[in-house]
Amino acid sequence: MDKSPKNRQSRSDTARARAWLLDWLPALVALGLLSLIAEFGLFGSADSWKLFWSLLNLAPGLWIVRAVVRGLRRADEYQRRCQLEALAIGFGVLITAIYTVGLLQAAGVGDLRQMVQLSFLASILIWIAALLFKTSRTR
Amino acid sequence: MKNRLRELRVVRRWSQTDLADRLDVSRQTIYAIETGRYDPSLPLAFKIAAVFGEPIEGLFFPDEDTDSAT
């Protein structure tokens, strides 16, 4: 990446990037820890406390929602437009995918529960890809 | 819309980042405005006009090709 003075980030870019990292970091660390706990069956996550540990994933999820909203509020008007368009694409993919999985499940095409998780992950990746594509020519 | 942002910025020997810092926006936003990919809101247009010390109508012009259709 070109880091020449001409292409350096503006002060508001730097401040936003720092705030973005601080907003996302707790959720990402929590998700990583919860994954490890679930993977290794620690603290009863494989037995009696399974429901508790599963639902605890909602906490970092809600934290991410908070981070996204705060990021949108901090963004300037052009960035906000790009982010909203990318979010709309990701949301559209998620709704379509989950609706399709639901239809297939109702039609009795096997057990598709894993596909719900995959739809969720794919929609996040598509959201990020759409944002990078939208802003690639202006970097 | 067309604009004279790049022209006025270059005359002052400001980089896109310099202008972004003065307007408290991202460098991407400056690039998008200069290349006509994005038309700024009225508040940002006023801010740009103030930074350059020019009236808004001296900075932004209707693009005959695209604006006449609307």
Backbone of each chain as ProteinMPNN parsed JSONL, in Angstrom:
{"seq_chain_A": "MDKSPKNRQSRSDTARARAWLLDWLPALVALGLLSLIAEFGLFGSADSWKLFWSLLNLAPGLWIVRAVVRGLRRADEYQRRCQLEALAIGFGVLITAIYTVGLLQAAGVGDLRQMVQLSFLASILIWIAALLFKTSRTR", "coords_chain_A": {"N_chain_A": [[0.847, -1.2, 0.0], [0.489, 2.242, -0.767], [2.125, 4.572, 1.12], [2.792, 7.195, 0.917], [3.123, 10.743, 1.616], [1.174, 12.025, 0.134], [-0.865, 10.183, -0.102], [-1.567, 9.611, 2.451], [-3.65, 8.951, 5.326], [-6.391, 11.074, 6.334], [-6.685, 13.173, 9.281], [-9.166, 12.728, 10.462], [-9.765, 10.27, 9.399], [-7.856, 8.641, 10.638], [-8.595, 8.938, 13.317], [-11.144, 7.826, 13.221], [-10.547, 5.201, 12.45], [-9.137, 4.289, 14.66], [-11.083, 4.474, 16.646], [-12.903, 2.683, 15.598], [-11.525, 0.27, 15.825], [-11.296, 0.071, 18.605], [-13.97, -0.193, 19.235], [-14.691, -2.609, 18.053], [-12.902, -4.52, 19.018], [-13.379, -5.675, 21.74], [-15.63, -7.315, 21.231], [-14.682, -9.084, 19.283], [-12.613, -10.371, 20.649], [-14.109, -11.561, 22.678], [-15.751, -13.274, 21.175], [-13.78, -14.972, 20.153], [-12.827, -16.152, 22.545], [-15.169, -17.434, 23.432], [-15.499, -19.253, 21.377], [-13.276, -20.881, 21.766], [-13.881, -21.898, 24.294], [-16.223, -23.34, 23.727], [-15.209, -25.125, 21.844], [-13.356, -26.682, 23.259], [-14.915, -27.617, 25.259], [-14.993, -26.401, 27.788], [-15.674, -25.316, 31.187], [-18.158, -26.525, 31.535], [-19.424, -26.25, 29.089], [-20.006, -28.212, 27.305], [-21.815, -29.771, 28.509], [-24.011, -29.531, 31.09], [-24.176, -26.741, 31.092], [-24.513, -25.955, 28.534], [-26.54, -24.585, 27.098], [-26.438, -22.058, 28.27], [-23.81, -21.176, 27.576], [-24.06, -21.176, 24.83], [-26.024, -19.232, 24.351], [-24.678, -17.085, 25.319], [-23.174, -16.121, 23.281], [-24.691, -14.203, 22.13], [-24.132, -11.828, 23.384], [-21.535, -10.679, 22.5], [-22.443, -10.447, 19.9], [-24.479, -8.518, 20.018], [-22.878, -6.457, 20.84], [-21.389, -6.05, 18.552], [-23.357, -5.068, 16.847], [-23.774, -2.639, 18.106], [-21.245, -1.53, 17.645], [-21.257, -1.284, 14.861], [-23.334, 0.558, 14.449], [-22.305, 2.777, 15.814], [-20.043, 3.193, 14.266], [-21.212, 3.946, 11.843], [-22.369, 6.351, 12.608], [-20.133, 7.859, 13.133], [-18.93, 8.033, 10.669], [-18.148, 9.975, 7.702], [-20.239, 11.748, 5.305], [-20.002, 10.589, 2.696], [-18.682, 8.147, 3.169], [-20.597, 7.015, 4.809], [-22.712, 6.622, 3.056], [-21.587, 4.702, 1.347], [-21.191, 2.613, 3.182], [-23.818, 2.065, 3.986], [-24.952, 1.175, 1.606], [-23.427, -1.133, 1.2], [-24.164, -2.562, 3.487], [-26.855, -2.932, 2.923], [-26.716, -4.652, 0.739], [-25.477, -6.914, 1.931], [-27.447, -7.514, 3.844], [-29.607, -8.111, 2.186], [-28.65, -10.411, 0.916], [-28.477, -12.106, 3.135], [-31.188, -12.303, 4.014], [-32.373, -13.455, 1.734], [-30.937, -15.854, 1.586], [-31.569, -17.123, 4.044], [-34.319, -17.332, 3.799], [-34.461, -19.041, 1.601], [-33.235, -21.324, 2.662], [-35.127, -21.914, 4.613], [-37.354, -22.526, 2.996], [-36.39, -24.796, 1.668], [-35.978, -26.471, 3.827], [-38.586, -26.756, 4.705], [-39.533, -28.159, 2.566], [-38.447, -30.54, 3.024], [-35.798, -31.171, 2.418], [-33.486, -32.626, 3.654], [-31.415, -31.979, 6.649], [-30.85, -28.741, 7.31], [-29.682, -27.027, 9.124], [-27.068, -26.176, 9.56], [-26.687, -24.572, 7.39], [-27.853, -22.158, 7.96], [-26.076, -20.881, 9.706], [-23.93, -20.716, 7.944], [-25.037, -19.027, 6.017], [-25.214, -16.702, 7.469], [-22.494, -16.103, 7.983], [-21.595, -15.864, 5.343], [-23.056, -13.654, 4.452], [-21.956, -11.622, 5.983], [-19.343, -11.605, 4.986], [-19.888, -10.883, 2.355], [-20.947, -8.366, 2.739], [-18.627, -7.009, 3.695], [-17.01, -7.349, 1.42], [-18.494, -5.954, -0.496], [-18.306, -3.373, 0.513], [-15.552, -2.917, 0.316], [-15.3, -3.086, -2.443], [-16.892, -0.938, -3.254], [-15.42, 1.214, -2.322], [-12.951, 0.904, -3.4], [-11.893, 2.262, -5.612], [-11.463, 4.768, -4.708], [-9.464, 4.796, -2.909]], "CA_chain_A": [[0.0, 0.0, 0.0], [1.273, 3.461, -0.854], [1.993, 5.375, 2.343], [3.405, 8.489, 0.689], [2.345, 11.806, 2.246], [0.022, 12.367, -0.702], [-1.942, 9.216, 0.089], [-1.787, 9.259, 3.85], [-5.023, 9.168, 5.792], [-6.634, 12.343, 7.005], [-6.769, 13.024, 10.746], [-10.459, 12.133, 10.819], [-9.663, 8.842, 9.052], [-7.081, 7.981, 11.687], [-9.417, 8.902, 14.532], [-12.24, 6.861, 13.003], [-9.979, 3.844, 12.436], [-8.808, 3.946, 16.04], [-12.345, 4.261, 17.359], [-13.484, 1.45, 15.042], [-10.801, -0.857, 16.424], [-11.67, -0.01, 20.018], [-15.357, -0.65, 19.307], [-14.826, -4.005, 17.621], [-11.973, -5.426, 19.69], [-13.958, -6.492, 22.81], [-16.528, -8.33, 20.674], [-13.897, -10.102, 18.588], [-11.925, -11.151, 21.693], [-15.136, -12.379, 23.343], [-16.139, -14.351, 20.254], [-12.662, -15.917, 20.12], [-12.83, -16.901, 23.809], [-16.345, -18.309, 23.448], [-15.234, -20.349, 20.435], [-12.338, -21.792, 22.429], [-14.607, -22.575, 25.382], [-17.121, -24.321, 23.11], [-14.414, -26.137, 21.138], [-12.716, -27.596, 24.206], [-15.9, -28.058, 26.25], [-14.598, -25.895, 29.109], [-16.674, -24.712, 32.091], [-19.468, -27.161, 31.351], [-20.072, -25.826, 27.838], [-20.419, -29.385, 26.536], [-22.775, -30.559, 29.295], [-25.179, -28.886, 31.686], [-24.192, -25.29, 30.833], [-24.429, -25.773, 27.081], [-27.483, -23.543, 26.662], [-25.92, -20.776, 28.742], [-22.655, -20.771, 26.781], [-24.519, -20.901, 23.462], [-26.718, -17.938, 24.328], [-23.732, -16.022, 25.655], [-22.675, -15.564, 22.005], [-25.515, -13.035, 21.777], [-23.543, -10.608, 23.968], [-20.661, -10.036, 21.502], [-23.244, -10.122, 18.708], [-25.105, -7.212, 20.265], [-21.78, -5.478, 20.894], [-21.036, -5.756, 17.161], [-24.413, -4.172, 16.344], [-23.441, -1.322, 18.674], [-20.043, -1.028, 16.953], [-21.629, -0.893, 13.497], [-24.115, 1.8, 14.542], [-21.379, 3.864, 16.182], [-19.204, 3.43, 13.091], [-22.019, 4.703, 10.873], [-22.551, 7.724, 13.105], [-18.848, 8.57, 13.04], [-18.491, 8.158, 9.277], [-18.61, 11.184, 7.006], [-21.426, 11.458, 4.492], [-19.703, 9.679, 1.581], [-18.426, 6.823, 3.744], [-21.871, 6.496, 5.321], [-23.48, 6.13, 1.912], [-20.962, 3.445, 0.908], [-21.442, 1.584, 4.191], [-25.231, 1.69, 3.964], [-25.178, 0.359, 0.409], [-22.83, -2.451, 1.443], [-25.014, -3.232, 4.473], [-28.096, -3.332, 2.242], [-26.399, -5.84, -0.071], [-25.29, -8.019, 2.873], [-28.753, -7.834, 4.437], [-30.403, -8.757, 1.134], [-28.124, -11.775, 0.751], [-28.846, -12.884, 4.326], [-32.628, -12.573, 3.982], [-32.634, -14.392, 0.642], [-30.357, -17.16, 1.918], [-32.331, -17.749, 5.126], [-35.631, -17.664, 3.235], [-34.263, -20.225, 0.756], [-33.003, -22.452, 3.566], [-36.424, -22.218, 5.211], [-38.19, -23.2, 1.989], [-35.843, -26.138, 1.438], [-36.248, -27.242, 5.049], [-40.021, -27.093, 4.683], [-39.747, -29.158, 1.514], [-37.88, -31.799, 3.496], [-34.502, -31.46, 1.794], [-32.464, -32.884, 4.67], [-31.258, -31.085, 7.798], [-30.072, -27.609, 6.779], [-29.417, -26.056, 10.193], [-25.729, -25.598, 9.362], [-26.748, -23.571, 6.32], [-28.229, -20.863, 8.555], [-24.818, -20.285, 10.157], [-23.136, -20.377, 6.757], [-25.669, -17.854, 5.402], [-24.847, -15.568, 8.309], [-21.085, -15.791, 7.719], [-21.461, -15.422, 3.944], [-23.604, -12.303, 4.304], [-20.967, -10.693, 6.561], [-18.234, -11.507, 4.03], [-20.367, -10.137, 1.183], [-21.034, -6.972, 3.211], [-17.266, -6.457, 3.69], [-16.542, -7.305, 0.025], [-19.213, -4.868, -1.178], [-17.742, -2.113, 1.006], [-14.222, -2.763, -0.292], [-15.49, -2.827, -3.87], [-17.437, 0.422, -3.397], [-14.445, 2.252, -1.99], [-11.618, 0.55, -3.914], [-11.385, 3.244, -6.579], [-11.208, 6.063, -4.077], [-8.398, 4.656, -1.902]], "C_chain_A": [[0.879, 1.246, 0.0], [1.037, 4.326, 0.374], [2.644, 6.738, 2.17], [2.527, 9.568, 1.304], [1.085, 12.153, 1.47], [-1.172, 11.466, -0.424], [-2.185, 8.847, 1.545], [-3.227, 9.564, 4.238], [-5.165, 10.551, 6.406], [-6.744, 12.093, 8.514], [-8.08, 12.367, 11.153], [-10.475, 10.652, 10.473], [-8.976, 8.074, 10.172], [-7.904, 7.849, 12.967], [-10.541, 7.874, 14.401], [-11.728, 5.424, 13.047], [-9.67, 3.383, 13.859], [-10.084, 3.631, 16.834], [-13.013, 2.96, 16.898], [-12.85, 0.231, 15.695], [-11.211, -1.035, 17.879], [-13.099, -0.524, 20.183], [-15.477, -2.145, 19.028], [-14.023, -4.983, 18.473], [-12.617, -6.27, 20.806], [-14.836, -7.62, 22.274], [-15.735, -9.454, 20.011], [-13.146, -10.988, 19.586], [-12.922, -12.091, 22.374], [-15.564, -13.542, 22.46], [-15.043, -15.419, 20.175], [-12.643, -16.79, 21.371], [-13.994, -17.889, 23.856], [-16.164, -19.497, 22.502], [-14.314, -21.382, 21.072], [-13.047, -22.603, 23.521], [-15.518, -23.665, 24.817], [-16.334, -25.468, 22.482], [-13.851, -27.177, 22.108], [-13.659, -28.035, 25.33], [-15.574, -27.594, 27.658], [-15.798, -25.365, 29.883], [-18.083, -25.26, 31.839], [-20.163, -26.799, 30.061], [-20.501, -27.011, 26.979], [-21.507, -30.167, 27.262], [-23.95, -29.693, 29.755], [-25.297, -27.401, 31.346], [-24.193, -24.961, 29.336], [-25.315, -24.621, 26.587], [-26.965, -22.158, 27.035], [-24.782, -20.274, 27.851], [-23.049, -20.459, 25.336], [-25.155, -19.518, 23.377], [-25.782, -16.768, 24.64], [-23.123, -15.399, 24.398], [-23.482, -14.337, 21.572], [-24.873, -11.737, 22.272], [-22.556, -9.943, 23.003], [-21.403, -9.674, 20.225], [-23.886, -8.747, 18.847], [-24.048, -6.106, 20.316], [-21.358, -5.076, 19.476], [-22.081, -4.825, 16.537], [-24.139, -2.746, 16.819], [-22.254, -0.708, 17.931], [-20.389, -0.544, 15.548], [-22.39, 0.436, 13.508], [-23.21, 2.981, 14.867], [-20.468, 4.22, 15.011], [-19.932, 4.252, 12.039], [-22.183, 6.152, 11.299], [-21.266, 8.548, 12.979], [-18.459, 8.877, 11.6], [-18.931, 9.489, 8.679], [-19.649, 10.763, 5.963], [-21.167, 10.498, 3.33], [-19.469, 8.253, 2.093], [-19.721, 6.184, 4.224], [-22.704, 5.92, 4.182], [-22.923, 4.787, 1.424], [-21.285, 2.312, 1.887], [-22.892, 1.123, 4.164], [-25.555, 0.837, 2.741], [-24.629, -1.047, 0.604], [-23.669, -3.244, 2.443], [-26.305, -3.736, 3.822], [-27.863, -4.591, 1.408], [-26.251, -7.065, 0.843], [-26.6, -8.472, 3.473], [-29.632, -8.568, 3.427], [-29.966, -10.193, 0.913], [-28.566, -12.656, 1.914], [-30.324, -13.272, 4.291], [-32.952, -13.626, 2.919], [-32.149, -15.796, 1.001], [-31.194, -17.869, 2.993], [-33.723, -18.157, 4.636], [-35.536, -18.94, 2.392], [-34.054, -21.471, 1.615], [-34.323, -22.889, 4.203], [-37.336, -22.976, 4.248], [-37.719, -24.64, 1.756], [-36.102, -27.049, 2.63], [-37.703, -27.693, 5.072], [-40.326, -28.161, 3.638], [-39.125, -30.498, 1.877], [-36.563, -32.184, 2.849], [-33.435, -31.565, 2.887], [-32.456, -31.877, 5.812], [-30.315, -29.942, 7.402], [-29.704, -26.588, 7.852], [-28.056, -25.377, 10.035], [-25.755, -24.459, 8.34], [-27.133, -22.188, 6.854], [-26.968, -20.137, 9.019], [-23.97, -19.843, 8.966], [-23.702, -19.141, 6.058], [-25.252, -16.584, 6.139], [-23.406, -15.127, 8.01], [-20.905, -15.236, 6.304], [-21.965, -13.993, 3.78], [-22.644, -11.261, 4.884], [-19.809, -10.491, 5.583], [-18.649, -10.685, 2.808], [-20.508, -8.653, 1.538], [-19.648, -6.317, 3.15], [-16.757, -6.314, 2.255], [-17.203, -6.15, -0.727], [-18.648, -3.516, -0.762], [-16.367, -1.864, 0.381], [-14.347, -2.443, -1.772], [-15.966, -1.386, -4.099], [-16.35, 1.482, -3.236], [-13.073, 1.994, -2.612], [-11.05, 1.628, -4.823], [-11.07, 4.591, -5.948], [-10.115, 5.97, -3.025], [-7.122, 5.356, -2.341]], "O_chain_A": [[1.896, 1.293, 0.691], [-0.084, 4.758, 0.644], [3.012, 7.376, 3.156], [1.33, 9.358, 1.499], [0.064, 12.524, 2.049], [-2.325, 11.893, -0.493], [-2.912, 7.899, 1.844], [-3.923, 10.329, 3.57], [-4.206, 11.125, 6.923], [-6.877, 10.953, 8.96], [-8.112, 11.549, 12.072], [-11.118, 9.859, 11.162], [-9.435, 7.015, 10.6], [-7.914, 6.802, 13.613], [-10.847, 7.148, 15.346], [-12.379, 4.54, 13.604], [-9.911, 2.23, 14.214], [-10.146, 2.658, 17.585], [-13.607, 2.236, 17.697], [-13.538, -0.718, 16.07], [-11.445, -2.155, 18.333], [-13.404, -1.212, 21.157], [-16.251, -2.854, 19.672], [-14.415, -6.139, 18.634], [-12.419, -7.484, 20.82], [-14.802, -8.739, 22.785], [-16.069, -10.63, 20.156], [-13.052, -12.201, 19.399], [-12.624, -13.261, 22.616], [-15.722, -14.666, 22.938], [-15.333, -16.615, 20.136], [-12.467, -18.005, 21.288], [-13.829, -19.037, 24.268], [-16.618, -20.605, 22.789], [-14.527, -22.588, 20.946], [-12.848, -23.81, 23.655], [-15.582, -24.771, 25.353], [-16.731, -26.63, 22.571], [-13.861, -28.376, 21.834], [-13.244, -28.745, 26.246], [-15.844, -28.309, 28.623], [-16.818, -25.007, 29.293], [-19.069, -24.528, 31.924], [-21.369, -27.01, 29.932], [-21.27, -26.845, 26.032], [-22.065, -31.116, 26.71], [-24.75, -29.202, 28.959], [-26.403, -26.862, 31.315], [-23.909, -23.833, 28.934], [-24.895, -23.798, 25.772], [-27.036, -21.215, 26.247], [-24.774, -19.12, 27.423], [-22.454, -19.593, 24.696], [-24.872, -18.738, 22.467], [-26.052, -15.623, 24.28], [-22.614, -14.278, 24.443], [-23.024, -13.535, 20.757], [-25.043, -10.681, 21.664], [-22.71, -8.759, 22.704], [-21.044, -8.714, 19.543], [-23.847, -7.927, 17.93], [-24.29, -4.976, 19.892], [-21.015, -3.92, 19.224], [-21.736, -3.908, 15.791], [-24.251, -1.784, 16.059], [-22.255, 0.484, 17.624], [-19.88, 0.481, 15.095], [-22.13, 1.321, 12.693], [-23.332, 4.052, 14.272], [-20.158, 5.39, 14.785], [-19.35, 5.143, 11.42], [-22.144, 7.064, 10.474], [-21.302, 9.757, 12.751], [-17.753, 9.849, 11.331], [-19.943, 10.062, 9.082], [-19.902, 9.575, 5.767], [-22.027, 9.676, 3.011], [-19.983, 7.285, 1.533], [-19.928, 4.98, 4.074], [-23.323, 4.866, 4.323], [-23.676, 3.859, 1.129], [-21.61, 1.198, 1.477], [-23.171, -0.068, 4.303], [-26.338, -0.109, 2.826], [-25.267, -2.031, 0.231], [-23.865, -4.448, 2.278], [-26.785, -4.826, 4.132], [-28.707, -5.487, 1.375], [-26.823, -8.121, 0.571], [-26.848, -9.671, 3.601], [-30.318, -9.53, 3.773], [-30.796, -11.087, 0.743], [-28.977, -13.8, 1.719], [-30.671, -14.432, 4.513], [-33.706, -14.566, 3.171], [-32.836, -16.789, 0.762], [-31.491, -19.057, 2.875], [-34.238, -19.207, 5.019], [-36.41, -19.805, 2.455], [-34.616, -22.532, 1.341], [-34.601, -24.082, 4.318], [-38.001, -23.939, 4.63], [-38.521, -25.569, 1.661], [-36.404, -28.232, 2.474], [-38.017, -28.836, 5.406], [-41.249, -28.96, 3.796], [-39.255, -31.474, 1.137], [-36.238, -33.366, 2.739], [-32.584, -30.685, 3.018], [-33.351, -31.042, 5.935], [-29.123, -30.16, 7.187], [-29.443, -25.425, 7.544], [-27.894, -24.191, 10.324], [-24.964, -23.518, 8.41], [-26.776, -21.169, 6.262], [-26.799, -18.944, 8.769], [-23.377, -18.764, 8.965], [-22.946, -18.304, 5.565], [-24.977, -15.547, 5.534], [-23.134, -13.943, 7.81], [-20.169, -14.272, 6.089], [-21.366, -13.206, 3.047], [-22.526, -10.156, 4.355], [-19.348, -9.369, 5.371], [-17.864, -9.892, 2.289], [-20.215, -7.788, 0.714], [-19.501, -5.213, 2.625], [-16.151, -5.301, 1.903], [-16.549, -5.452, -1.502], [-18.524, -2.613, -1.589], [-16.055, -0.746, -0.032], [-13.592, -1.626, -2.3], [-15.504, -0.707, -5.016], [-16.354, 2.507, -3.918], [-12.136, 2.76, -2.389], [-9.845, 1.879, -4.803], [-10.475, 5.457, -6.589], [-9.854, 6.944, -2.319], [-6.128, 5.339, -1.616]]}, "seq_chain_B": "MKNRLRELRVVRRWSQTDLADRLDVSRQTIYAIETGRYDPSLPLAFKIAAVFGEPIEGLFFPDEDTDSAT", "coords_chain_B": {"N_chain_B": [[-22.809, 16.623, -10.967], [-20.353, 19.049, -11.873], [-17.164, 20.197, -10.656], [-14.778, 22.553, -9.23], [-12.89, 21.718, -7.485], [-10.42, 20.237, -7.483], [-8.808, 21.861, -9.058], [-8.693, 24.301, -7.555], [-7.59, 23.325, -5.228], [-5.072, 22.407, -6.043], [-3.887, 24.795, -6.851], [-3.462, 25.944, -4.381], [-1.588, 24.26, -3.444], [-2.284, 22.087, -1.863], [-2.622, 18.793, -0.609], [-4.878, 16.03, -1.184], [-5.347, 14.966, 1.275], [-4.681, 17.099, 2.961], [-6.769, 18.878, 2.38], [-8.883, 17.267, 3.183], [-8.389, 17.14, 5.92], [-8.878, 19.804, 6.597], [-11.582, 19.919, 6.16], [-12.58, 18.023, 7.779], [-13.188, 15.442, 6.881], [-12.946, 12.212, 5.193], [-10.088, 11.224, 3.156], [-10.879, 9.743, 1.015], [-13.405, 10.748, 0.517], [-12.885, 13.303, -0.463], [-11.559, 12.602, -2.825], [-13.648, 11.269, -4.125], [-15.473, 13.356, -4.512], [-13.992, 15.142, -6.086], [-13.631, 13.656, -8.424], [-16.153, 13.487, -9.317], [-17.719, 11.374, -8.569], [-19.28, 11.561, -6.4], [-21.668, 13.775, -5.127], [-21.483, 16.414, -2.898], [-23.269, 17.013, 0.227], [-25.435, 19.825, 1.008], [-24.603, 21.19, 3.437], [-21.878, 20.313, 3.55], [-20.956, 21.298, 1.138], [-21.146, 24.057, 1.59], [-19.219, 24.238, 3.57], [-16.939, 23.553, 2.139], [-16.892, 25.678, 0.362], [-16.383, 27.735, 2.155], [-13.823, 27.08, 3.058], [-12.312, 27.46, 0.753], [-12.899, 30.054, 0.271], [-14.721, 30.902, -1.613], [-17.78, 31.489, -3.456], [-20.509, 29.112, -3.411], [-21.636, 28.686, -5.929], [-19.51, 29.263, -7.488], [-17.958, 27.113, -7.31], [-19.288, 24.702, -7.819], [-20.909, 23.244, -10.606], [-23.704, 22.657, -12.779], [-23.816, 19.544, -14.463], [-24.095, 19.252, -17.792], [-24.603, 16.924, -19.26], [-25.535, 14.955, -17.476], [-27.21, 16.184, -15.56], [-29.306, 17.45, -16.883], [-31.212, 15.595, -17.495], [-32.665, 15.112, -15.203]], "CA_chain_B": [[-22.295, 17.985, -10.951], [-18.908, 19.259, -12.022], [-16.669, 21.129, -9.64], [-13.403, 23.071, -9.407], [-12.151, 21.411, -6.258], [-9.032, 19.849, -7.746], [-8.11, 23.064, -9.559], [-8.433, 25.236, -6.453], [-6.703, 22.655, -4.267], [-3.715, 22.372, -6.608], [-3.37, 26.17, -6.787], [-3.017, 26.185, -2.999], [-0.599, 23.22, -3.151], [-2.776, 21.194, -0.814], [-2.913, 17.423, -1.024], [-6.261, 15.657, -0.843], [-5.389, 14.779, 2.728], [-4.716, 18.435, 3.578], [-8.139, 19.393, 2.262], [-9.736, 16.419, 4.037], [-8.184, 17.581, 7.305], [-9.548, 21.097, 6.789], [-13.035, 19.73, 6.099], [-12.899, 16.96, 8.725], [-13.761, 14.275, 6.192], [-11.899, 11.278, 4.778], [-9.466, 11.521, 1.862], [-11.749, 9.088, 0.021], [-14.518, 11.645, 0.211], [-12.346, 14.347, -1.343], [-11.325, 11.985, -4.135], [-14.947, 10.98, -4.747], [-16.068, 14.626, -4.945], [-13.187, 15.689, -7.19], [-13.82, 12.869, -9.647], [-17.561, 13.537, -9.697], [-18.443, 10.164, -8.167], [-20.172, 11.882, -5.287], [-22.015, 15.187, -4.947], [-21.58, 16.637, -1.446], [-24.499, 17.603, 0.766], [-25.365, 21.289, 1.062], [-23.704, 21.641, 4.52], [-20.468, 20.098, 3.196], [-20.644, 22.235, 0.05], [-20.903, 25.358, 2.237], [-17.942, 24.132, 4.275], [-15.899, 23.595, 1.103], [-16.859, 27.057, -0.13], [-15.742, 28.563, 3.183], [-12.394, 26.756, 3.081], [-11.676, 28.063, -0.418], [-13.253, 31.47, 0.194], [-15.438, 31.116, -2.888], [-19.212, 31.151, -3.341], [-20.803, 27.738, -3.852], [-21.865, 28.641, -7.381], [-18.214, 29.36, -8.136], [-17.269, 25.829, -7.124], [-20.042, 23.586, -8.385], [-21.683, 23.588, -11.803], [-24.488, 21.538, -13.291], [-23.229, 18.794, -15.576], [-25.124, 19.274, -18.841], [-24.915, 15.565, -19.734], [-26.266, 14.131, -16.511], [-28.204, 16.915, -14.771], [-30.441, 17.894, -17.687], [-32.207, 14.532, -17.544], [-33.421, 15.059, -13.965]], "C_chain_B": [[-20.789, 18.0, -11.213], [-18.447, 20.213, -10.914], [-15.216, 21.52, -9.92], [-12.507, 22.738, -8.212], [-10.675, 21.128, -6.513], [-8.2, 21.068, -8.162], [-7.73, 24.003, -8.41], [-7.478, 24.64, -5.421], [-5.257, 22.695, -4.753], [-3.086, 23.764, -6.568], [-2.808, 26.467, -5.396], [-1.945, 25.186, -2.55], [-1.006, 22.367, -1.956], [-2.904, 19.8, -1.409], [-4.385, 17.14, -0.695], [-6.407, 15.477, 0.66], [-5.442, 16.121, 3.454], [-6.143, 18.99, 3.557], [-9.099, 18.597, 3.149], [-9.619, 16.836, 5.499], [-8.921, 18.893, 7.582], [-11.067, 20.937, 6.846], [-13.523, 18.672, 7.091], [-13.669, 15.813, 8.056], [-12.611, 13.354, 5.799], [-11.309, 11.707, 3.437], [-10.287, 10.901, 0.732], [-12.868, 10.02, -0.424], [-14.066, 12.755, -0.737], [-12.148, 13.8, -2.751], [-12.66, 11.771, -4.856], [-15.617, 12.259, -5.259], [-15.31, 15.165, -6.167], [-13.438, 14.958, -8.505], [-15.286, 12.822, -10.072], [-18.337, 12.284, -9.347], [-19.487, 10.468, -7.106], [-20.399, 13.391, -5.232], [-22.214, 15.452, -3.457], [-22.941, 17.202, -1.044], [-24.331, 19.119, 0.808], [-24.476, 21.776, 2.213], [-22.225, 21.463, 4.171], [-20.051, 21.041, 2.071], [-20.364, 23.633, 0.615], [-19.547, 25.371, 2.932], [-16.777, 24.232, 3.278], [-15.735, 25.027, 0.589], [-16.139, 27.97, 0.863], [-14.239, 28.335, 3.209], [-11.664, 27.436, 1.919], [-11.98, 29.56, -0.542], [-13.934, 31.83, -1.109], [-16.925, 30.86, -2.656], [-19.468, 29.746, -3.893], [-20.95, 27.669, -5.366], [-20.566, 28.82, -8.174], [-17.427, 28.054, -8.062], [-17.956, 24.68, -7.85], [-20.893, 24.064, -9.559], [-22.539, 22.393, -12.215], [-23.763, 20.865, -14.448], [-24.304, 18.632, -16.643], [-25.573, 17.868, -19.232], [-25.823, 14.82, -18.775], [-27.387, 14.878, -15.816], [-29.424, 17.332, -15.568], [-31.553, 16.866, -17.733], [-33.098, 14.536, -16.331], [-34.434, 16.186, -13.847]], "O_chain_B": [[-20.06, 17.087, -10.825], [-19.249, 20.935, -10.321], [-14.53, 20.902, -10.734], [-11.497, 23.4, -7.972], [-9.797, 21.69, -5.86], [-7.078, 21.278, -7.702], [-6.584, 24.443, -8.31], [-6.667, 25.346, -4.822], [-4.337, 22.976, -3.984], [-1.895, 23.902, -6.287], [-1.8, 27.159, -5.26], [-1.454, 25.254, -1.423], [-0.168, 21.979, -1.142], [-3.255, 19.648, -2.579], [-5.041, 17.924, -0.009], [-7.445, 15.791, 1.243], [-6.161, 16.268, 4.443], [-6.652, 19.495, 4.557], [-9.998, 19.155, 3.778], [-10.611, 16.881, 6.226], [-9.509, 19.077, 8.648], [-11.756, 21.72, 7.5], [-14.726, 18.449, 7.23], [-14.65, 15.297, 8.591], [-11.446, 13.668, 6.038], [-11.932, 12.449, 2.678], [-10.38, 11.457, -0.362], [-13.226, 10.066, -1.601], [-14.768, 13.102, -1.686], [-12.515, 14.438, -3.738], [-12.784, 12.057, -6.047], [-16.254, 12.25, -6.312], [-15.918, 15.586, -7.152], [-13.455, 15.572, -9.572], [-15.623, 12.189, -11.072], [-19.482, 12.127, -9.769], [-20.455, 9.725, -6.936], [-19.454, 14.179, -5.282], [-23.027, 14.785, -2.817], [-23.66, 17.784, -1.856], [-23.222, 19.634, 0.663], [-23.668, 22.683, 2.009], [-21.409, 22.34, 4.454], [-18.92, 21.527, 2.054], [-19.443, 24.312, 0.161], [-18.821, 26.364, 2.896], [-15.774, 24.898, 3.534], [-14.623, 25.522, 0.406], [-15.385, 28.86, 0.471], [-13.466, 29.28, 3.364], [-10.546, 27.925, 2.077], [-11.382, 30.25, -1.368], [-13.748, 32.923, -1.642], [-17.291, 30.099, -1.761], [-18.722, 29.26, -4.742], [-20.467, 26.739, -6.011], [-20.525, 28.562, -9.377], [-16.368, 27.915, -8.674], [-17.304, 23.804, -8.418], [-21.508, 25.13, -9.515], [-22.139, 21.245, -12.019], [-23.173, 21.529, -15.301], [-25.307, 17.953, -16.422], [-26.751, 17.632, -19.5], [-26.761, 14.14, -19.191], [-28.419, 14.283, -15.506], [-30.486, 17.549, -14.985], [-32.709, 17.211, -17.981], [-34.209, 14.01, -16.401], [-35.15, 16.271, -12.849]]}, "name": "protein", "num_of_chains": 2, "seq": "MDKSPKNRQSRSDTARARAWLLDWLPALVALGLLSLIAEFGLFGSADSWKLFWSLLNLAPGLWIVRAVVRGLRRADEYQRRCQLEALAIGFGVLITAIYTVGLLQAAGVGDLRQMVQLSFLASILIWIAALLFKTSRTRMKNRLRELRVVRRWSQTDLADRLDVSRQTIYAIETGRYDPSLPLAFKIAAVFGEPIEGLFFPDEDTDSAT"}
